[in-house]
Amino acid sequence: MDTEIDALVVAIDKDTNGVVSLSEWVAVLSPKLEVEKDFRAIMANVDIDDPIDLEEKTLDLRFRTKALEQELMLLRKTNGGLGNRVRGAETAAPSKKALQAKMADKIKLLET
């Protein structure tokens, strides 16, 4: 145990005086704290400290991804390519065609 503590002190003690100061602790912990704050900001709608909530969100995302992949495969099978189907729809209103083309481009970007 003492060797672990000694190794910790050596790793943190930048001025090698054998004493770990507050500023040395802050210098070691600040980058980790910033990464943690960034991660929590990204995961804003998920309580990452609650394992049940985290698992629920993970399962929900897996289900949605699988459902979207299945729907995309069905569209490909039935229509011979999503881009051709959307851009080839001559009966749609002009504003609807533009929206369909925009969505098709987004889907193509996600596929690549």
Secondary structure, 3 states (H helix, E strand, C coil): CHHHHHHHHHHHCCCCCCCCCHHHHHHHHHHHHHHHHHHHHHCCCCCCCCHHHHHHHHHHHHHHHHHHHHHHHHHHHHHCCHHHHHHCCCCCCHHHHHHHHHHHHHHHHHHC
